[in-house]
Amino acid sequence: MGKGRELLKRVPGVAGLARYMRQRANVRRFNEAWAREQERLAALAPDAYANAWGEARRLLWGKYGPVPISPEEAARLRTLRNKYKGHRIFVMGNGPSLNKTPLEKLAGEYTFGVNRIYLMYDRLQWRPSFYTVLDWRVGPDNAPEINALRDGTTFFFPQRSHGLLRTGPDVYWFWSKNRGATLREQFTVDITRGLYGANTITGTAIQIAAHLGFDPIYVIGCDCSYSVPKTVEQAGPDRFGDGVRLYLTSTRDDDPNHFDPRYFGEGKRWHNPNVPAMLEGFESCRRGLEAAGRHIYNATVGGQLEALERVDFDSLF
């Protein structure tokens, strides 16, 4: 067996086939295990279902995943490749600086919203052109609200949330891969074979926008500064060595890190945002886009994101 494995390493084509076969085997094992898990989840009360679904799915995903999208879904994504070439887009983070940004100027522009951007809809006369969510806690916690969104937006949902988030002609599915050490393992302009974790949902949106062909890409609302209120319950390891535990649950509507204090408000679960890793994610986005001959700029009002060249938001109109 040892000699066989060594041979696979030396013959790229054979090694690639071996990786493919392992992946297909893991997909089969995942589907079988998930079918058994769903029987248990079906007995839960509706108010406990989404959170339990997310936790159970995450454990199996960590064991067998990442699970790729189907060939049919990849083909659907392929129809969108470079569809918007020649157009610019504004990718929106959800930092408090959005409250200082004249968002009315974005009417008629291509925009990309993420996570709970819909909490701002009562203040907007327009809706995002595109939307995505990825986090293991944010998606399940807010699934009913996300599934209710329509308004002409095109949605990009992660394969790992398939079965919890809705399907439809306005929904495209993608799969996310673990971030690696090289730029090729950190950023892609073709998401049909998966995109990479960027330590921030905005990085996911940027990769999707790149797949769609947008250039330049402007980010707004990316303050990249976080504090964890004393009212937030913490659990799990101090994974990043910053004194904050990984798993966070808010007990009050006092979120200071987003445009609305309800964003990670009472009962909402989130993760230690790990700002240094987030900044690394933006740096990878910049380098990846530059390698592809594309451009990205930071039009956030204030904030601490310096990995991207800054431009004045008002000067773009």
PLY file of the C-alpha trace (Angstrom):
ply
format ascii 1.0
element vertex 317
property float x
property float y
property float z
element edge 316
property int vertex1
property int vertex2
end_header
0.00 0.00 0.00
2.87 2.38 0.81
4.41 1.89 -2.63
1.03 2.42 -4.28
0.52 5.73 -2.52
3.99 6.85 -3.51
3.22 6.02 -7.14
0.03 8.09 -7.00
2.06 11.07 -5.83
4.44 10.71 -8.76
1.80 10.42 -11.50
-0.36 13.59 -11.52
-3.17 12.10 -13.60
-3.45 9.05 -11.39
-3.21 11.20 -8.26
-6.01 13.42 -9.55
-8.20 10.39 -10.20
-7.47 9.13 -6.71
-8.50 12.47 -5.19
-11.69 12.40 -7.25
-12.53 8.88 -6.10
-11.91 9.82 -2.45
-14.14 12.84 -2.84
-16.96 10.82 -4.39
-16.66 8.26 -1.60
-16.87 11.03 1.00
-19.92 12.50 -0.72
-21.62 9.10 -0.54
-20.72 8.70 3.14
-21.90 12.23 3.88
-25.27 11.67 2.20
-25.79 8.38 4.02
-24.90 9.89 7.40
-27.04 12.96 6.74
-30.07 10.84 5.87
-29.79 9.20 9.29
-29.32 12.57 11.00
-32.41 14.02 9.37
-34.56 11.36 11.00
-33.42 12.62 14.40
-33.89 16.28 13.47
-37.43 15.69 12.21
-38.56 15.02 15.78
-37.39 18.41 17.07
-39.65 21.37 17.77
-39.69 24.01 14.99
-37.93 26.63 17.14
-35.00 24.28 17.78
-34.78 22.77 14.32
-32.66 25.34 12.45
-29.91 25.59 15.07
-29.74 21.83 15.55
-29.70 21.39 11.77
-26.71 23.72 11.46
-24.72 22.05 14.24
-25.38 18.54 12.95
-24.59 19.51 9.38
-21.38 21.22 10.45
-20.09 18.14 12.25
-20.67 15.90 9.23
-19.26 18.53 6.87
-16.09 18.65 8.92
-15.82 14.86 8.73
-16.67 14.28 5.06
-16.75 17.68 3.35
-16.50 19.93 1.60
-19.22 18.45 -0.59
-19.25 19.87 -4.13
-22.29 21.10 -5.98
-23.87 18.90 -8.62
-22.78 19.08 -12.27
-26.13 20.67 -13.04
-25.57 23.46 -10.52
-22.04 23.98 -11.82
-23.48 24.34 -15.32
-25.93 26.98 -14.07
-23.06 28.93 -12.48
-21.16 28.65 -15.74
-23.92 30.54 -17.56
-23.18 33.54 -15.31
-19.41 33.57 -15.93
-18.43 37.11 -17.02
-22.08 37.97 -17.73
-21.55 41.46 -16.27
-18.17 42.18 -17.80
-17.69 45.92 -18.26
-19.82 46.87 -15.26
-18.86 47.99 -11.77
-20.35 46.72 -8.54
-20.55 47.79 -4.90
-20.03 44.94 -2.43
-21.51 45.88 0.91
-20.14 44.92 4.28
-22.46 45.59 7.22
-20.30 47.82 9.39
-21.64 50.90 11.23
-20.08 53.11 8.55
-23.07 52.26 6.33
-25.00 54.70 8.52
-22.61 57.44 7.33
-22.73 56.42 3.67
-25.24 58.11 1.29
-26.66 54.83 0.11
-29.37 56.51 -1.94
-26.67 57.08 -4.55
-26.56 53.33 -5.20
-30.02 53.28 -6.79
-29.52 51.92 -10.29
-26.09 50.49 -9.47
-25.16 46.81 -9.21
-24.86 45.96 -5.52
-24.07 42.86 -3.47
-25.56 42.39 0.01
-24.63 39.81 2.63
-25.98 38.24 5.81
-28.54 40.53 7.53
-28.38 43.50 5.14
-32.17 43.21 4.95
-32.39 44.95 8.34
-31.66 48.10 6.37
-34.38 47.57 3.76
-36.82 49.90 5.50
-34.32 52.70 4.82
-33.59 51.85 1.19
-35.56 52.59 -1.97
-33.65 49.82 -3.77
-32.64 46.22 -3.14
-29.28 44.51 -3.65
-28.76 42.95 -7.05
-27.11 39.93 -5.43
-27.04 38.35 -1.99
-25.06 35.64 -0.20
-24.60 34.09 3.25
-22.11 31.45 4.41
-21.49 31.34 8.18
-22.50 28.15 9.96
-24.34 30.17 12.61
-25.70 33.14 10.67
-27.40 31.01 8.00
-29.32 28.66 10.30
-30.16 31.40 12.84
-31.77 33.56 10.18
-33.00 30.97 7.67
-36.70 31.97 7.82
-35.86 35.64 7.19
-33.42 34.79 4.40
-35.88 32.41 2.74
-38.51 35.16 2.71
-36.31 37.51 0.67
-37.26 38.08 -2.97
-37.46 41.64 -4.43
-35.70 40.74 -7.67
-32.40 39.87 -5.97
-30.29 36.96 -7.27
-29.20 34.66 -4.43
-26.03 32.62 -4.03
-26.35 30.01 -1.30
-23.66 27.58 -0.05
-24.11 23.90 -0.78
-23.61 23.14 2.90
-26.94 24.93 3.59
-28.83 22.94 0.96
-32.08 21.74 2.50
-32.29 24.63 4.95
-32.22 27.59 2.57
-34.76 27.68 -0.23
-34.27 26.76 -3.86
-35.72 28.51 -6.92
-34.84 29.99 -10.30
-33.36 33.01 -8.54
-31.02 30.83 -6.40
-27.58 29.57 -7.43
-25.62 27.13 -5.29
-21.86 27.23 -4.72
-19.50 25.23 -2.53
-16.74 26.60 -0.36
-13.30 25.08 0.06
-10.87 25.36 2.92
-8.40 28.17 2.57
-4.85 27.11 1.65
-1.36 28.59 1.70
-1.06 29.71 -1.94
-3.00 32.42 -3.76
-4.60 29.73 -5.96
-6.01 28.27 -2.75
-7.28 31.60 -1.45
-9.06 33.29 -4.33
-10.77 32.38 -7.61
-12.51 34.20 -10.44
-14.28 30.96 -11.47
-16.47 29.58 -8.71
-17.84 26.61 -10.66
-15.26 24.41 -8.90
-15.70 26.07 -5.53
-14.56 29.26 -3.87
-12.34 29.75 -0.86
-12.98 30.93 2.64
-11.74 34.50 3.05
-12.32 34.91 6.81
-15.16 37.29 5.98
-18.43 36.91 4.11
-17.46 39.96 2.07
-14.59 37.93 0.59
-17.10 35.32 -0.54
-19.18 38.02 -2.23
-16.07 39.45 -3.91
-15.22 36.07 -5.45
-18.78 35.67 -6.73
-18.68 39.21 -8.15
-15.41 38.36 -9.89
-17.00 35.24 -11.38
-19.82 37.42 -12.70
-17.21 39.58 -14.45
-17.54 42.83 -12.52
-14.63 45.25 -12.73
-13.97 47.39 -10.80
-15.30 46.15 -7.47
-15.87 48.72 -4.73
-16.36 47.62 -1.14
-18.28 49.74 1.35
-19.27 49.19 4.97
-16.10 47.18 5.64
-14.99 48.81 8.90
-12.84 45.84 10.01
-13.07 46.82 13.67
-14.86 44.67 16.24
-15.48 44.68 19.95
-17.27 42.02 21.98
-19.69 43.53 24.52
-19.66 42.18 28.07
-23.27 41.13 27.54
-22.19 38.51 24.98
-21.90 34.93 26.20
-18.70 33.17 25.13
-17.98 29.46 24.75
-15.45 27.16 23.13
-11.70 27.64 22.70
-9.73 30.87 22.45
-8.72 29.78 18.97
-7.07 33.00 17.88
-5.26 33.82 21.12
-6.95 37.19 21.52
-8.81 36.43 24.75
-12.16 35.92 22.99
-13.72 32.47 22.77
-14.79 31.15 19.39
-18.55 30.77 19.90
-20.50 33.90 20.82
-24.17 34.44 21.67
-25.66 37.89 22.17
-28.06 38.48 25.04
-29.13 42.02 24.13
-29.77 44.17 21.08
-26.56 46.09 21.66
-24.36 45.11 18.69
-21.84 47.97 18.16
-20.15 46.33 15.18
-22.86 46.66 12.56
-25.23 49.26 11.14
-28.07 48.06 13.38
-27.81 47.05 17.08
-30.17 44.14 16.33
-27.76 42.65 13.79
-26.15 40.28 16.27
-28.81 41.09 18.81
-30.55 39.10 21.51
-30.31 35.37 20.91
-28.15 35.67 17.79
-25.12 33.40 17.53
-21.86 34.39 15.87
-18.14 33.68 15.84
-15.12 35.58 17.04
-14.52 37.67 13.89
-10.69 37.44 14.08
-9.93 40.79 12.44
-6.28 40.00 11.52
-7.45 36.98 9.50
-10.19 39.12 7.97
-7.59 41.62 6.77
-5.58 38.74 5.29
-8.70 37.73 3.39
-9.05 41.17 1.85
-5.38 41.11 0.92
-5.90 37.82 -0.90
-8.86 39.29 -2.74
-6.74 42.22 -3.89
-3.87 40.01 -5.03
-6.20 37.57 -6.77
-8.02 40.29 -8.67
-4.78 41.98 -9.66
-3.46 38.66 -10.97
-6.59 38.42 -13.12
-6.18 41.99 -14.38
-9.10 43.26 -12.30
-9.42 46.12 -9.81
-10.84 46.47 -6.30
-11.09 49.58 -4.13
-12.18 50.46 -0.61
-14.89 53.13 -0.63
-15.79 52.61 3.04
-16.34 55.76 5.07
-13.57 55.50 7.67
-12.78 52.11 9.14
-9.51 50.20 9.39
-9.34 48.41 6.04
-6.08 49.53 4.45
-5.31 46.38 2.44
-7.25 47.91 -0.47
-6.60 51.24 -2.16
-9.02 53.83 -0.85
-11.32 55.97 -2.94
-13.84 58.57 -1.82
-17.38 57.20 -2.12
-18.91 60.51 -3.23
-16.31 60.91 -5.98
-17.69 57.86 -7.77
-20.94 59.59 -8.72
0 1
1 2
2 3
3 4
4 5
5 6
6 7
7 8
8 9
9 10
10 11
11 12
12 13
13 14
14 15
15 16
16 17
17 18
18 19
19 20
20 21
21 22
22 23
23 24
24 25
25 26
26 27
27 28
28 29
29 30
30 31
31 32
32 33
33 34
34 35
35 36
36 37
37 38
38 39
39 40
40 41
41 42
42 43
43 44
44 45
45 46
46 47
47 48
48 49
49 50
50 51
51 52
52 53
53 54
54 55
55 56
56 57
57 58
58 59
59 60
60 61
61 62
62 63
63 64
64 65
65 66
66 67
67 68
68 69
69 70
70 71
71 72
72 73
73 74
74 75
75 76
76 77
77 78
78 79
79 80
80 81
81 82
82 83
83 84
84 85
85 86
86 87
87 88
88 89
89 90
90 91
91 92
92 93
93 94
94 95
95 96
96 97
97 98
98 99
99 100
100 101
101 102
102 103
103 104
104 105
105 106
106 107
107 108
108 109
109 110
110 111
111 112
112 113
113 114
114 115
115 116
116 117
117 118
118 119
119 120
120 121
121 122
122 123
123 124
124 125
125 126
126 127
127 128
128 129
129 130
130 131
131 132
132 133
133 134
134 135
135 136
136 137
137 138
138 139
139 140
140 141
141 142
142 143
143 144
144 145
145 146
146 147
147 148
148 149
149 150
150 151
151 152
152 153
153 154
154 155
155 156
156 157
157 158
158 159
159 160
160 161
161 162
162 163
163 164
164 165
165 166
166 167
167 168
168 169
169 170
170 171
171 172
172 173
173 174
174 175
175 176
176 177
177 178
178 179
179 180
180 181
181 182
182 183
183 184
184 185
185 186
186 187
187 188
188 189
189 190
190 191
191 192
192 193
193 194
194 195
195 196
196 197
197 198
198 199
199 200
200 201
201 202
202 203
203 204
204 205
205 206
206 207
207 208
208 209
209 210
210 211
211 212
212 213
213 214
214 215
215 216
216 217
217 218
218 219
219 220
220 221
221 222
222 223
223 224
224 225
225 226
226 227
227 228
228 229
229 230
230 231
231 232
232 233
233 234
234 235
235 236
236 237
237 238
238 239
239 240
240 241
241 242
242 243
243 244
244 245
245 246
246 247
247 248
248 249
249 250
250 251
251 252
252 253
253 254
254 255
255 256
256 257
257 258
258 259
259 260
260 261
261 262
262 263
263 264
264 265
265 266
266 267
267 268
268 269
269 270
270 271
271 272
272 273
273 274
274 275
275 276
276 277
277 278
278 279
279 280
280 281
281 282
282 283
283 284
284 285
285 286
286 287
287 288
288 289
289 290
290 291
291 292
292 293
293 294
294 295
295 296
296 297
297 298
298 299
299 300
300 301
301 302
302 303
303 304
304 305
305 306
306 307
307 308
308 309
309 310
310 311
311 312
312 313
313 314
314 315
315 316
